[in-house]
Amino acid sequence: MPGYSGGVKGGPRLLPYAFVLAVALTFAAPALGASGWHPPKENPCEGPRAARLLCPNLRIGTPSEMYVSSYGGKVVLHATSNVESRGRGPMELHGQRNGPKKMKVNQRIYKKGGGHITVRTGASLHFTDVGAYFGGSYWKVHQLARFELLPVLPDGTLGEVVRTSPKLNYCLRDLDRTRPGKRSPGSAFYPGCNQDPSIMRDRLGTSVGWSDIYPADYDKQYINVTGLRGCFEFRMTVDPKHHLFESNEHDNSSHRRVRLPYTGASC
């Protein structure tokens, strides 16, 4: 069967991208919204069925490379984000056009021994403008990640969210192989995001052991911290709306505590 087959040295490897794509288009899943096709009532990556699937699991690394800058008269705190693929199989999404700058999304989950299932998700792709400096517009997953700032109260507990990042949309791609292993392909399989506004279908993904990393100085990688003082938790969450299906829905957040105004000190 075409598709994801791991990356064990000397064992089965990923089939060439062009071949996989050609077969995927030939045997495409039913169109989103087709009669009689409904989203699963339960996460297929949980329960007895999951043992037969190579389910993905997304995590996000601890906020890193933090610094402050002035932007539009405001003080903003930047941070690098690292969306990590750490499951038994890749996170693979297939978009189908349903608007001028939007696609609905199916998720493909591979089976042990070959084949796959395709499930409808609540996710969507948006054709997102990140500015000419960062390359223009890309097809990205809407609401793939969220950054939040929460005050640390005197008793050590957390208060309510006081600020959030303006950034919502991220690619899924194989950028860096951050955790090599027997299930992790030795070379990148999922490319960078598509920039063609006219395409009707798209595929995004991140292989096991790989990460999609956005540096702190990239578009909207910050939270406005103007006027804030004290100890705060800078929290990052991947798939905050739980639109995607994973083997573990409880390890999607990471955080770092910082003192504001920011000097690099923790608290």
N, C-alpha and C positions, 0 to 999 in steps of 0.2 A: 504493500500500500504506500502511496506517496505521503510525504509529510515528515514530521519530526521523528527522528529515530535515535536521538542521543548522540554522543560524541566520544565513545570509548576508543582509545588508541588500539588499532588492530581489529576493532569490532565494527558494528554497523554505524554509519555516519549519515549526516544530512544529505539528501539527494540535492543535485544542483538546483539553485533557486529558479532558473528559467523553466526547468522541467516540472518542478513542483507547482509553479504558478500556472503553467499550461494545463496540467491535469486538474488543478483546482477550478479553473474556469470551465473546463469541459464537464465536470461533475459538480457543478455549483449547487449549493443548498437552495431550498425553496426560498422564494422572495419573502422578505419581511412582510407580514400582514397577509400572507397567502391563506386561503380558506382552510380551516381545520388545523392550522398550526398555531400553537399557543406557547407562551413562555412557561418554563417548568414552575410548578408550585413550590418546589423545594430546591435547594442548592444541590446539584448532582455530585458535587465534590464533598458532600457530607453524607453519612449513612452507608449502608451496605454496598450500594452501587459504586461508591468511590474507590473501592479496592480494585476495580477493573479499569480505572482511569488514571492517566498521567496528569493529574490536576496541577494547575499553577498555584503559586503563592507569591503575592507581592508584599514587599516590605519597603521601608524608606529609612535611609541612614540618618544618623544623628546630624542635625544642622552643623555645618562646618564652614571654615573660611569666612567667618563673619566680620563685617566692617560697617561703618556708618558713612553716609554721604549726604549732601544737600541736594534736594530735587524739588524744583518748583516751589521753593521757599519752605520746604519741609525737611525734617531730618528723618532719614530712612535707614533701617537696619537690614543689610543684605545677608544672605546665607546661600551656600551651595546645597542643592538637593540631590539625592542619589536614590532613584527608584530601582530597587533590587528585585530580580526574579529568582526565587529560592524554592520553588516547588519541585514536583517530579516531572513536570512538563512545562512547555512555554505558555506565556500569556499571549494568545493570538486572537486578534479581532479583525472582522471583515465588515467593512462599511458599504452601505448601499444608499445611493443618493435619494433624498426625500425633500429637498429644498434647495434654494439658490446657493447657500453656503453650509449645508448640513447633510449628514448621512446618519441613518439608523445603523445599529451595530449588532451583528451576531458574534458569538464567541465560539471558537473551535477548540474542543478539548480532545486530545488524542487518547486512544485506548492502548492498554498493554497488549502487545502482540500484533498491533497494526489497526488501522482504521481510526475513526474519530466520530464524535457526536457534535452536532451544531445546535446551540441554544440561543434564543433571543435574550438580549440584555436590556437594561434601562439606559445604557450608555449611548452617546452620540459623538460623531466627529464634527468639528466645526473648522471651516477654513479661516484660520486665525492670522491676523496681521501682527507681526512682532516688530515692525519698523524696518526701514531700508538698511540700517546699520547691522541688523541681525539676519538679513537675507530676505526680508519681505514677508510673504504669507505661506502658511503650511497647513495641511490637514492634521489636526491634533485631536486628542481625546478630551472632550469637554468634562470639566470637574474631575480630572484624574487625581489632583492633589490639592491640598489646602494648607496654608500657613496661618497660625493663630498665635496671639499673645495673650497670656493669662497672668494676672497678678498673683504672686505668692503671698499669702496672708501671714500675719505674725505667728500663727500656730502651725505654719508649714503647709496648710491646705491651700487649694487653689480657688481663686475667685472666678467670676464669669469672664468670658472672652471680652477683651476690650478693643482689640484691633485685629484685622485680618489683612492678608496680602491681596492686591488686586489681581494676581495671577491665578487662573483657573485651568488653563488648557496646556496639555503636555503631549509630546510624542511618546510613542513606545518604539524603541529601537535597540539594537545591539551596539552600544557605544564602547564600553569597556568590559572585559572579562574579569570580574572582581572576585569570583569564587570558582576557580577551576575544579572540575570533578568529573566523575564518570558519566554523568548525565549532561554535562556542559559541552557544547560544540566548541572545537578549538578555534574556529574562525567565525566572524560575524555572519549571521543568517538573515536577520531582519534589518533592512536598510534604513537610512534616514527618511524623514517624512516627505511625502509627495507635495510638490508645489504647483501642480497643474490644476487650475480652478475648474476645468471642464470634465474631469474624470467622473464616471458614474459609479465606480466601485474602487475600493482601496483596501489594503491589508496593512496592519501594523502589528508589531509584536516584540517581545523581549524573551530571549532564550534563557534556559536555566543557567545560573551562574554568571549571567551578564547583567549589566546595569545601564539605565539611561540617566545620565548625569547632566545637570544644568549648573554651570558655575555661578558664583554669587553676583557677578557683574552682568549676567544675562538679563534679558527683558523681564521686568516686574518681579525679580527674585528678591523681594524685600517686603518689609512691613513698616508703615509710618509710625515712628516712635516719638514724634514731636510732643514736647511738654511732659513726657512720662518720666517719673522718678521712682526708684525703688527696685525691688527684686521681681523679675518676671520669668515665666516659662515660655520659651519660643518653641512651639509645637508644630511638627509637620505630620500630615496624615495622607496616605495614599488611598485612593478610591473611598473618600469620606462618605459618599452616598450609597456605598455597597451595590453599585450597578453591575460589577463584574463578579464572576464566580471563582472562588478560591478554596483551597483546602483548609485554610485558617483565616477566619475573619477577625481575629482578635490580636493580631500583631502588626497592624497597619500604621501605627504611630511611633514617633520618636520625639525626643525633646532635649533641649539644653536650657539651663537656667542662666540668666544674664542679669547684670545690674545696669540700670539706666539712670542717668545718661551713660551710654556705652563707652567703656574704656578697654574692653577685653576681659574684664574681671567677671568671674562667676559669683554665685551667691548661694 
